[in-house]
Amino acid sequence: MAEVSPAGSGGAPVPAAPVDGMLRIRGGVGGLSFSFEELLAGASALDGLVRELAAAEAEGERVRRALFPYQSDSYASGSAAITAVGEGALALGRVRAELERLCSEVRASHREYESAEARNTLLLRIGRAGPGYGPLWGLAGLPPLTVRDTVEDEFSLAPGRLALLLGLPAGAPAAGGPAGGVRAVIRGLADEPGLDFLRPRPVRIAGRETRTEEVDVSPAGLLLRAGDVGRNSGEIEVLRLGERGNRAWAVVIPGTQLDGLPQGTNPFDTAGIAEGLGYDSAETAAAIRQALAEAGAEAGDQVAAVGYSQGGIHAMNLGRDKAFLADYELKFVLTAGSPVGGIEPGPGTGSLHLEHEQDWVPGADGTPNPDLKDRVTVTLTAPVPGHEWLEPGMGPGHAMDRYADGARDVAASEDPSLRASTAALAAVVGAGGTATVSRFSLRREAMPPQRGAPVAPGPRRSPGGTSPDPARRPAA
């Protein structure tokens, strides 16, 4: 993370993340973690050379000593040979010592860079900004506030507070990390009376439609497909791309859906968020694996997973589902507006995550996405018009159209991390064209009726008594 100061300000340097237009980029081949890895790899290589030189130096000394008995045969030549071998060993020792010094300095640089990055990250997170916090914040000279980071900060503290409030076992929701935090809180809530609907239940395939059409497999095109799939409750899409022998698959998963199906039977309702963040999407991942098999995918085929909001949680969870990875090779995951910081896919899976700084949903797990070579996070910073803050739903930063625009900017960027990430996606899905598209309808097993248990409200109805237009549902 670079440090910059306003030109001519005379002020102390302040941290600044890499920026390309309206994109703030973290991770990838241009990220700091990869640079740190390169420094450590260089130090390790130097260590190997030092060991080889030390061995050669020791061997030279053994040869010099082995020549001593022959010195009396010819004092002139014997002494010269012993001296030459000794000088050679001393030269090796000097080179070895210099490499050891250089290796020590490289490791020291790595420690200093890590320390500076930690300090800069802390400074960046002390203040946030956004139009939703009012003009007085900026007039006070405070740093800008962003909805996404503020929510992440609050959620990182929430698990402990919720545990105390709910009387959960002490230490169960350890803040942060996939083994605690929001995950532990969700599991604790699911154990409470009347909240067992949060526990996963089997998800089955209820229907399928297949057609052939031209598809846009750019990041923006795939995200727009996720938005389109989300207009119909409980559906996912499986794209068969390429020809046999060079075939790949893309799974498209929508965001949260609040209406349109009987209560509790839509895998992508609010309980789907609990399954994703608390239970690794176990049942939904099994249904996706079955959908791929029914669409014709074979063992070892390459797969790209695309998810918007809640769908991104399920998409990332495929990367650590042992049963899924035993059947298919998950090569890439693309998410938009998804809280996936605590989900670590297996090795060999690249990912690209789009988040808007005024979208609170990506921060809902309280964990920032890690900065890794194969994992790139892009924060969209395009301003949100003031009137959009008054519209209902998950907030203007969470709008699919805004993420699609950001994905187009990502595809056009010359940033090395983004170029490598989009190339990795294209290596799986190809350049687009004709594809076989299968739409699968998924249904979750309904809750059994329980006497005395509170009944969750059914789908909301419009004044006329009909369900609202599914296309106007908010998504999360």
C-alpha positions in Angstrom: 0.0 0.0 0.0 1.6 3.2 -1.1 2.0 6.3 1.0 1.1 9.7 -0.6 0.7 13.3 0.4 -1.3 16.0 -1.3 1.1 17.9 -3.6 2.5 21.0 -1.8 0.6 20.2 1.4 3.7 19.7 3.5 1.8 17.1 5.5 2.9 13.7 6.6 2.4 10.8 4.2 -1.0 9.1 4.4 -1.8 5.6 3.2 -3.5 5.1 -0.1 -4.6 1.8 -1.7 -3.9 1.1 -5.4 -6.5 2.9 -7.5 -7.5 2.6 -11.2 -10.2 5.2 -11.9 -13.2 4.3 -9.7 -11.6 1.0 -8.7 -9.7 0.4 -5.5 -7.8 -2.9 -5.9 -6.4 -5.3 -3.3 -4.7 -8.7 -3.8 -3.5 -10.4 -7.0 -0.1 -10.4 -8.6 0.1 -6.7 -8.0 -0.9 -7.0 -4.4 1.3 -6.5 -1.3 0.9 -10.1 -0.1 2.2 -11.4 -3.4 5.1 -8.9 -3.2 5.8 -10.1 0.4 5.8 -13.7 -0.9 8.3 -12.8 -3.6 10.6 -11.2 -1.0 10.4 -14.3 1.1 10.9 -16.5 -1.9 14.0 -14.5 -2.8 15.3 -14.8 0.8 14.7 -18.6 0.6 16.6 -18.8 -2.7 19.5 -16.9 -1.1 19.5 -19.3 1.8 19.9 -22.2 -0.6 22.9 -20.5 -2.2 24.4 -19.8 1.2 24.1 -23.5 2.1 25.7 -24.6 -1.2 28.6 -22.1 -0.8 29.1 -23.2 2.8 29.3 -26.8 1.7 31.8 -25.8 -1.1 33.8 -23.8 1.5 34.0 -26.8 3.8 35.0 -29.1 1.0 37.8 -26.7 0.0 39.2 -26.7 3.5 39.1 -30.5 3.5 41.1 -30.6 0.2 43.6 -28.1 1.6 44.2 -30.3 4.7 44.4 -33.4 2.5 47.3 -31.8 0.6 49.5 -31.4 3.7 51.2 -34.8 3.5 52.3 -34.2 -0.1 53.9 -30.8 0.6 57.3 -32.4 1.3 57.4 -34.1 -2.1 57.8 -30.7 -3.7 57.9 -27.7 -1.4 57.4 -25.2 -4.2 54.5 -26.8 -6.0 53.0 -28.4 -2.8 53.0 -25.0 -1.0 51.5 -23.3 -4.0 48.7 -25.8 -4.3 47.9 -25.6 -0.6 47.8 -21.8 -0.8 45.7 -21.7 -3.9 43.1 -24.1 -2.5 43.1 -22.1 0.8 42.6 -18.8 -1.0 39.7 -20.3 -3.0 38.0 -21.4 0.2 38.5 -17.9 1.7 36.9 -16.3 -1.4 33.9 -18.7 -1.1 33.6 -17.6 2.5 33.6 -13.9 1.6 30.8 -14.5 -1.0 28.9 -16.6 1.5 29.1 -13.9 4.2 27.9 -11.3 1.7 24.9 -13.4 0.7 24.1 -14.0 4.3 24.1 -10.3 4.9 21.9 -9.7 1.8 19.5 -12.4 2.9 19.2 -10.9 6.4 18.4 -7.5 4.8 15.7 -8.9 2.6 14.0 -10.5 5.6 14.3 -7.3 7.5 12.7 -5.5 4.6 9.8 -8.0 4.6 9.2 -7.4 8.3 9.3 -3.6 7.8 6.9 -3.8 4.9 4.5 -5.9 6.8 4.6 -3.6 9.8 4.0 -0.5 7.6 1.1 -2.2 5.8 -0.5 -3.1 9.1 -0.1 0.5 10.3 -1.5 1.9 7.0 -4.5 -0.5 7.1 -5.2 0.6 10.7 -5.1 4.3 9.6 -7.4 3.6 6.7 -9.9 2.0 9.0 -9.9 4.7 11.7 -12.2 6.9 9.5 -14.8 6.2 6.9 -17.0 8.5 4.8 -20.2 8.7 2.7 -23.1 11.0 1.8 -25.4 9.0 4.1 -23.5 10.4 7.1 -24.3 14.0 6.4 -22.2 17.0 5.4 -21.1 17.9 8.9 -18.7 14.9 8.9 -16.7 16.4 6.0 -16.9 19.9 7.4 -15.4 18.7 10.6 -12.3 17.7 8.7 -12.7 14.0 9.5 -11.8 11.3 7.0 -14.6 9.9 4.7 -16.9 7.2 6.1 -17.9 4.3 3.9 -20.9 2.1 4.6 -19.2 -1.1 3.7 -16.2 -0.7 6.0 -18.3 0.7 8.9 -20.6 -2.3 8.8 -17.7 -4.7 8.6 -16.1 -3.1 11.7 -19.4 -3.3 13.6 -20.0 -6.9 12.7 -16.5 -7.9 13.7 -17.5 -6.8 17.3 -21.1 -8.0 17.1 -20.5 -11.8 17.8 -19.3 -11.3 21.3 -22.1 -8.9 22.1 -24.7 -11.2 20.6 -23.3 -14.2 22.6 -23.6 -12.2 25.8 -27.1 -11.1 25.0 -28.3 -14.6 24.0 -26.4 -16.5 26.8 -24.4 -18.6 24.4 -21.4 -20.6 25.7 -18.5 -18.4 26.7 -15.9 -18.1 23.9 -18.0 -19.9 21.3 -18.2 -16.9 18.9 -14.6 -16.0 18.7 -14.5 -12.7 16.8 -13.2 -13.1 13.2 -12.2 -16.1 11.3 -14.2 -18.9 9.7 -14.3 -21.0 12.9 -16.0 -18.2 14.9 -17.5 -14.8 14.5 -20.7 -14.6 12.5 -20.6 -18.4 11.8 -20.7 -19.3 15.5 -23.4 -16.7 16.2 -25.6 -18.2 13.4 -25.2 -21.7 14.8 -25.9 -20.5 18.3 -29.1 -18.8 17.0 -30.2 -21.9 15.2 -30.1 -23.8 18.5 -32.5 -21.4 20.2 -36.1 -22.3 20.5 -38.2 -21.2 17.6 -35.2 -20.5 15.4 -34.5 -24.0 14.1 -35.7 -22.9 10.7 -32.1 -21.5 10.3 -30.7 -25.0 10.3 -30.0 -26.5 6.9 -32.5 -28.8 5.4 -32.2 -31.0 2.2 -32.4 -29.1 -1.1 -33.7 -31.0 -4.2 -34.1 -30.2 -7.9 -37.8 -29.7 -8.7 -37.5 -28.9 -12.4 -35.2 -28.1 -15.3 -35.4 -26.2 -18.6 -32.7 -26.4 -21.3 -32.1 -24.2 -24.3 -29.3 -23.1 -26.5 -28.4 -19.4 -26.8 -25.6 -16.9 -27.3 -24.0 -15.9 -24.0 -21.8 -13.1 -22.8 -19.2 -14.6 -20.5 -17.4 -11.4 -19.5 -17.6 -10.5 -15.8 -20.4 -8.0 -16.4 -22.3 -10.5 -18.6 -22.1 -13.3 -16.0 -23.2 -11.0 -13.2 -26.2 -9.7 -15.3 -27.2 -13.4 -15.8 -27.2 -13.8 -12.0 -29.5 -10.8 -11.7 -31.8 -12.3 -14.4 -31.8 -15.7 -12.7 -32.8 -14.0 -9.5 -36.1 -12.9 -11.0 -37.5 -16.4 -10.7 -37.6 -17.8 -7.1 -35.3 -20.7 -6.3 -33.5 -21.0 -9.7 -29.9 -21.4 -10.6 -28.4 -21.6 -14.1 -25.7 -24.0 -15.5 -23.9 -23.0 -18.7 -22.2 -25.6 -20.8 -19.4 -23.9 -22.7 -17.0 -25.2 -25.4 -17.0 -28.6 -27.1 -16.4 -32.0 -25.8 -12.7 -32.4 -24.9 -12.4 -28.7 -24.3 -15.5 -28.2 -22.2 -16.1 -26.1 -19.1 -19.1 -25.1 -17.0 -20.4 -22.0 -15.3 -22.8 -22.1 -12.4 -24.8 -18.9 -11.8 -26.4 -18.4 -8.4 -28.8 -15.5 -7.5 -29.1 -13.3 -4.4 -31.6 -13.5 -1.6 -35.2 -13.8 -2.6 -37.9 -12.9 -0.1 -41.2 -13.7 -2.0 -42.7 -16.0 -4.6 -42.5 -19.5 -2.9 -44.1 -21.1 0.2 -42.4 -20.0 3.3 -39.1 -21.8 3.9 -39.0 -23.8 0.6 -36.8 -21.3 -1.3 -33.1 -22.2 -0.8 -32.3 -18.5 -1.4 -34.5 -17.0 1.3 -33.0 -15.5 4.5 -32.4 -19.0 5.9 -30.1 -19.5 2.8 -27.8 -16.8 4.2 -27.6 -18.7 7.5 -26.8 -21.9 5.6 -24.1 -20.1 3.7 -22.4 -18.2 6.5 -23.1 -20.8 9.3 -23.1 -24.2 7.6 -20.8 -23.8 4.5 -23.8 -24.1 2.1 -23.8 -27.9 2.7 -27.3 -28.7 1.3 -27.2 -26.0 -1.5 -23.8 -27.2 -2.7 -25.1 -30.8 -2.9 -28.0 -29.6 -5.1 -25.6 -27.6 -7.3 -23.4 -30.7 -7.7 -26.4 -32.7 -8.7 -27.5 -30.0 -11.2 -24.1 -30.1 -12.9 -24.3 -33.9 -13.2 -27.8 -33.7 -14.7 -26.6 -31.0 -17.2 -23.9 -33.5 -18.4 -20.8 -32.5 -16.5 -18.3 -35.2 -16.0 -15.7 -35.9 -13.3 -12.7 -33.6 -13.6 -14.5 -31.0 -15.7 -13.5 -27.4 -15.0 -16.1 -25.1 -13.3 -16.5 -21.4 -12.8 -19.0 -20.2 -10.1 -20.7 -16.8 -10.3 -22.8 -15.4 -7.4 -24.5 -12.1 -6.5 -24.9 -11.3 -2.9 -26.1 -14.5 -1.1 -25.2 -16.4 -4.3 -21.6 -15.4 -3.9 -21.5 -17.1 -0.4 -22.7 -20.3 -1.9 -20.3 -19.9 -4.9 -17.3 -19.5 -2.6 -18.3 -22.4 -0.4 -18.1 -24.7 -3.4 -14.4 -24.1 -3.2 -14.1 -25.9 0.2 -16.8 -28.6 -0.3 -14.9 -31.8 -0.4 -17.7 -33.7 -2.2 -17.9 -31.0 -4.9 -14.1 -30.8 -5.4 -13.9 -34.6 -5.6 -16.2 -34.4 -8.7 -15.2 -31.2 -10.4 -12.3 -28.7 -10.6 -13.4 -25.4 -9.4 -11.1 -23.0 -11.2 -12.6 -19.6 -10.6 -15.3 -17.8 -8.5 -16.8 -14.4 -9.3 -18.8 -12.6 -6.7 -20.5 -9.2 -6.4 -21.8 -7.7 -3.1 -21.1 -10.8 -1.1 -19.8 -11.3 2.4 -17.1 -13.9 1.8 -14.1 -12.7 3.8 -14.1 -15.7 6.0 -14.4 -18.3 3.3 -11.1 -19.8 2.0 -11.4 -22.0 -1.1 -9.0 -24.8 -1.7 -5.7 -24.4 -3.6 -6.0 -23.8 -7.4 -9.2 -21.7 -7.2 -8.9 -18.1 -8.2 -11.5 -15.5 -7.3 -12.5 -11.9 -8.1 -14.8 -10.0 -5.7 -16.6 -6.8 -6.4 -17.7 -4.6 -3.5 -19.1 -1.1 -3.5 -17.8 1.1 -0.7 -21.4 2.2 0.0 -22.8 -1.4 0.1 -23.1 -2.7 3.6 -23.8 -6.3 2.6 -20.1 -7.4 1.8 -19.1 -6.3 5.3 -21.9 -8.3 7.0 -19.5 -11.2 8.0 -17.2 -8.8 9.8 -14.1 -10.2 7.9 -12.2 -8.4 5.1 -11.2 -10.5 2.1 -7.6 -11.6 2.4 -4.9 -10.2 0.1 -3.7 -13.2 -1.8 -2.1 -13.8 -5.2 -5.1 -15.7 -6.5 -7.7 -13.6 -4.8 -8.5 -10.1 -5.9 -11.0 -7.7 -4.3 -12.1 -4.6 -6.1 -13.9 -1.8 -4.2 -16.1 0.4 -6.4 -15.9 4.0 -5.5 -18.2 5.6 -8.0 -20.4 8.1 -6.2 -24.0 7.3 -5.5 -26.6 10.0 -6.4 -28.3 11.4 -3.3 -31.8 10.5 -4.3 -31.0 6.8 -4.5 -30.3 6.7 -0.8 -34.1 7.1 -0.2 -35.1 4.1 -2.3 -36.1 0.9 -0.5 -34.1 -2.3 -0.6 -30.5 -3.1 0.5 -29.3 0.3 -0.4 -28.0 1.9 -3.6 -24.6 0.5 -3.4 -26.0 -3.0 -3.7 -27.7 -2.5 -7.0 -26.8 -5.1 -9.7 -26.5 -2.5 -12.4 -23.9 -0.7 -10.4 -21.9 -3.9 -10.0 -22.3 -4.7 -13.7 -20.8 -1.2 -14.6 -17.9 -1.9 -12.2 -17.3 -5.3 -13.8 -17.0 -3.6 -17.2 -14.4 -1.2 -15.7 -12.6 -4.2 -14.3 -12.5 -5.9 -17.7 -11.1 -2.7 -19.3 -8.5 -2.1 -16.6 -4.7 -2.3 -17.3 -4.0 -3.1 -13.6 -1.8 -6.2 -13.5 -3.9 -7.9 -10.8 -7.1 -7.3 -12.7 -5.7 -8.4 -16.0 -4.4 -11.6 -14.5 -7.7 -12.3 -12.7 -9.9 -11.7 -15.7 -7.6 -13.8 -17.8 -7.9 -16.6 -15.3 -11.7 -16.4 -15.6 -11.5 -16.3 -19.4 -9.3 -19.4 -19.4 -12.2 -21.3 -18.0 -15.3 -19.9 -19.7 -13.6 -18.9 -23.0 -14.7 -16.0 -25.2 -18.4 -16.7 -25.2 -20.7 -17.6 -28.0 -23.2 -20.4 -28.2 -23.8 -22.3 -25.0 -26.3 -24.8 -23.6 -28.2 -23.1 -20.8 -30.0 -25.2 -18.2 -32.2 -23.6 -15.6 -32.8 -25.7 -12.5 -35.6 -25.0 -9.9 -34.4 -25.8 -6.4 -36.6 -26.4 -3.4 -35.8 -26.8 0.2 -37.6 -29.4 2.3 -40.4 -27.7 4.2 -40.3 -27.4 8.0 -42.4 -30.0 9.8 -45.3 -28.4 11.7 -44.5 -28.0 15.4 -47.2 -27.5 18.0 -46.7 -24.3 19.9 -43.8 -23.1 17.8 -44.0 -19.6 16.4 -45.0 -19.5 12.8 -42.9 -17.3 10.5 -44.9 -14.9 8.3 -45.6 -16.1 4.8 -44.9 -14.2 1.6 -45.9 -10.6 1.7 -49.0 -9.7 -0.3 -49.9 -6.6 -2.2 -53.1 -4.7 -1.3 -54.8 -6.6 -4.2 -54.0 -9.9 -2.5 -51.4 -11.1 -5.0 -47.7 -11.6 -4.5 -45.5 -8.6 -5.7 -43.7 -8.8 -9.0 -40.7 -11.1 -8.4 -38.6 -8.9 -10.6 -39.0 -6.1 -8.0 -37.8 -8.2 -5.0 -34.8 -6.9 -3.1 -31.8 -9.2 -3.1 -29.1 -9.7 -0.6 
